[in-house]
Amino acid sequence: MSYADLQKPSPQTATYLDIWKDAVDANNRAYKARGDQRFSDGNAPATEAHFVIWSSTKSVVLSILNTVTGCTLKELRAAAGATVKRCPLRIAIYEGLQVRTLDGGHACFLELASPVAGASVTPQAASYASYDVATKTVKAGLIIDHQAVDGCSQNIALYPP
């Protein structure tokens, strides 16, 4: 899985921001409603994890959005510097100029603590995704301390086939 910071829009994150525009806008409104004006020059905190499948005729983006207003805490693993959240999942299917965005329910999002300056970085946590061509499904999940995170491994069917 790759990650994108959607707080400051950029050409590199435009595709993912487009998939989540309504949710990012709702998150911005929630911050403003609480009187938080710190993010007037961009978006309120929002990060996204994605997995992209390319073909000559179709591209599919599996995307998980991490915002305070859209996610719930699943577990905290302080020793590994990892927070696991349940966040909304969308599947965007690109065929030529047409884009279909489907609600995929929820999936686990891995949020890692920033490394301490000068400390060696040995990742103890990772998110993963792989595509099974035969079944047209994506297997996604999280691993922390060499163990799959309970309730986070899932097979996601890409519809329509």
C-alpha positions as CSV (number, residue, x, y, z in Angstrom):
1,M,0.0,0.0,0.0
2,S,1.1,3.5,-0.7
3,Y,0.1,6.6,1.3
4,A,-0.9,10.1,0.3
5,D,-1.2,13.2,2.5
6,L,-4.4,15.0,1.3
7,Q,-3.9,18.0,3.6
8,K,-2.1,20.0,1.0
9,P,-3.5,19.3,-2.5
10,S,-0.9,18.6,-5.1
11,P,-0.7,17.1,-8.6
12,Q,0.6,13.9,-7.1
13,T,-2.4,13.5,-4.8
14,A,-5.1,14.8,-7.1
15,T,-6.5,11.4,-8.1
16,Y,-7.0,10.4,-4.5
17,L,-8.4,13.7,-3.4
18,D,-10.9,13.4,-6.2
19,I,-12.0,10.0,-5.0
20,W,-12.6,11.4,-1.5
21,K,-13.6,15.1,-2.2
22,D,-17.0,14.9,-0.4
23,A,-15.5,13.2,2.7
24,V,-12.6,15.6,2.8
25,D,-15.0,18.6,2.5
26,A,-17.2,17.1,5.3
27,N,-14.0,16.7,7.5
28,N,-13.1,20.3,6.8
29,R,-16.6,21.5,7.8
30,A,-16.4,19.5,11.0
31,Y,-13.2,21.2,12.0
32,K,-14.6,24.6,11.2
33,A,-17.8,23.9,13.1
34,R,-15.6,23.3,16.2
35,G,-14.0,26.6,15.7
36,D,-10.7,25.2,14.4
37,Q,-9.4,27.5,11.7
38,R,-5.8,26.2,11.5
39,F,-6.4,24.6,8.1
40,S,-7.8,27.5,6.1
41,D,-5.0,27.3,3.5
42,G,-5.6,23.6,2.8
43,N,-7.5,20.6,4.2
44,A,-7.9,19.5,7.8
45,P,-5.8,16.4,8.5
46,A,-6.5,13.6,6.0
47,T,-4.3,10.8,4.8
48,E,-5.1,8.1,2.4
49,A,-3.7,4.6,1.6
50,H,-4.1,3.1,-1.9
51,F,-3.4,0.2,-4.1
52,V,-3.6,0.6,-7.9
53,I,-4.2,-2.1,-10.5
54,W,-3.3,-1.1,-14.1
55,S,-4.3,-2.7,-17.3
56,S,-4.5,-1.5,-20.9
57,T,-8.2,-0.9,-20.8
58,K,-9.0,-0.4,-17.1
59,S,-7.4,0.9,-13.9
60,V,-8.7,0.3,-10.4
61,V,-7.8,2.2,-7.3
62,L,-8.6,0.7,-3.9
63,S,-8.5,3.7,-1.4
64,I,-8.8,4.0,2.4
65,L,-9.3,7.5,3.9
66,N,-8.0,8.3,7.3
67,T,-9.7,11.3,9.0
68,V,-10.7,12.0,12.6
69,T,-14.3,12.3,11.6
70,G,-14.5,9.2,9.4
71,C,-12.5,6.6,11.3
72,T,-12.8,4.7,14.6
73,L,-9.9,3.4,16.7
74,K,-9.5,-0.4,16.5
75,E,-6.3,-0.8,18.5
76,L,-3.1,1.0,19.6
77,R,0.3,-0.8,19.6
78,A,2.5,1.8,21.3
79,A,5.6,-0.5,21.3
80,A,5.4,-0.8,17.5
81,G,4.5,2.9,17.1
82,A,1.3,1.8,15.3
83,T,-2.3,2.8,15.5
84,V,-4.9,0.7,13.7
85,K,-8.2,2.4,12.7
86,R,-11.3,1.3,10.8
87,C,-11.8,3.8,8.0
88,P,-14.0,4.1,4.9
89,L,-13.0,2.3,1.7
90,R,-13.8,3.2,-1.9
91,I,-13.0,1.5,-5.2
92,A,-12.6,3.8,-8.2
93,I,-12.7,2.2,-11.6
94,Y,-11.3,4.1,-14.5
95,E,-12.2,3.1,-18.1
96,G,-11.1,5.7,-20.6
97,L,-12.7,9.0,-19.6
98,Q,-15.3,7.3,-17.3
99,V,-14.8,6.9,-13.6
100,R,-17.1,4.9,-11.3
101,T,-16.6,5.2,-7.6
102,L,-18.0,2.5,-5.4
103,D,-18.4,2.3,-1.6
104,G,-16.4,-0.6,-0.3
105,G,-17.5,-0.4,3.3
106,H,-14.6,-0.1,5.8
107,A,-11.0,-1.4,6.0
108,C,-8.1,-1.2,8.5
109,F,-5.8,1.8,8.2
110,L,-2.3,1.6,9.6
111,E,-1.1,4.9,11.1
112,L,2.6,4.9,12.1
113,A,4.2,7.2,14.6
114,S,6.9,9.5,13.3
115,P,10.3,8.1,13.9
116,V,12.4,9.7,16.7
117,A,15.2,11.8,15.2
118,G,18.5,9.9,15.3
119,A,16.9,6.6,16.1
120,S,17.3,3.6,13.8
121,V,14.2,2.9,11.8
122,T,13.2,-0.8,11.9
123,P,9.6,-1.1,10.7
124,Q,7.5,-3.3,13.0
125,A,4.3,-2.8,11.1
126,A,3.1,-2.8,7.5
127,S,0.0,-2.7,5.4
128,Y,-0.3,-4.8,2.3
129,A,-2.4,-5.5,-0.7
130,S,-2.2,-8.0,-3.6
131,Y,-4.4,-8.6,-6.6
132,D,-5.6,-12.1,-7.6
133,V,-6.3,-11.9,-11.4
134,A,-8.3,-15.2,-11.5
135,T,-10.9,-14.1,-8.8
136,K,-10.6,-10.3,-9.4
137,T,-10.2,-9.7,-5.7
138,V,-7.7,-7.8,-3.7
139,K,-6.3,-9.3,-0.5
140,A,-5.5,-6.6,2.0
141,G,-4.4,-6.5,5.6
142,L,-2.0,-5.3,8.3
143,I,1.0,-7.0,10.0
144,I,2.4,-5.8,13.3
145,D,5.3,-7.5,15.0
146,H,5.2,-10.3,12.4
147,Q,1.5,-11.1,13.2
148,A,-1.6,-10.4,11.1
149,V,-3.8,-7.9,12.9
150,D,-7.0,-9.7,13.9
151,G,-10.0,-8.5,11.9
152,C,-8.0,-6.6,9.3
153,S,-7.3,-9.3,6.7
154,Q,-10.0,-9.1,4.0
155,N,-10.7,-10.2,0.4
156,I,-12.2,-7.3,-1.5
157,A,-14.1,-8.2,-4.7
158,L,-13.7,-5.6,-7.4
159,Y,-17.2,-5.1,-8.9
160,P,-18.3,-5.0,-11.6
161,P,-15.8,-7.6,-13.0
